Amino acid sequence: MDKQYNANGFIPKHGGYERLITYRKSEIIYDGTQYFCKKYFQRYDRTIDQMVQAARSGKQNIVEASMASGTSKETEIKLTNVARASLEELLIDYKDFLRTNKLIFWDKTHPYYSHLTQKHKTPDANYETYRKGIENPDPEVSANVMISLINVTSYLLAQQIKTLEREFLEEGGLRERMTQARIEVRKKQN
């Protein structure tokens, strides 16, 4: 049980969300959504609240999942999926923006698509990595950069969920660790 904070305990290390690529990308998405909404929507448009809350939910649920992981793999998996669902909601808002403003959605055939795909491979990417695209004066560019970021993050969250599922199947959950820890304590007492 090398993952323990306490060698005699059963609660594994948890937290560390700052190191997750999904968290770092969701933070860019949140900051980018704040910028986008202030720039392209009227001040009291309800869409602003909806989009910002979806972006925030994506980011915050990754944090909450990471912190809950020590005592509940189930909660970690559920919250990671809530993060993904929130970002999916946000994705639709950006696509709606493009559609209703008669702007082009960049699919795989668009000339900028491959450049943007390469940018996602930048190690330790942060808002600065994407600033030129997010804060581009052309709303089509800005929205498509955000869509691409959301797509990548959603994909990574799906992979994260698969990893969590595999870890649960291999390592079990809290109840199993608690039982094993109690058995080991009894063995030492005898």
Summary of the structure (lengths in Angstrom):
residues: 190
radius of gyration: 20.3
end to end distance: 21.1
largest distance: 75.3
contacts: 565
relative contact order: 0.15
helix: 73%
strand: 1%
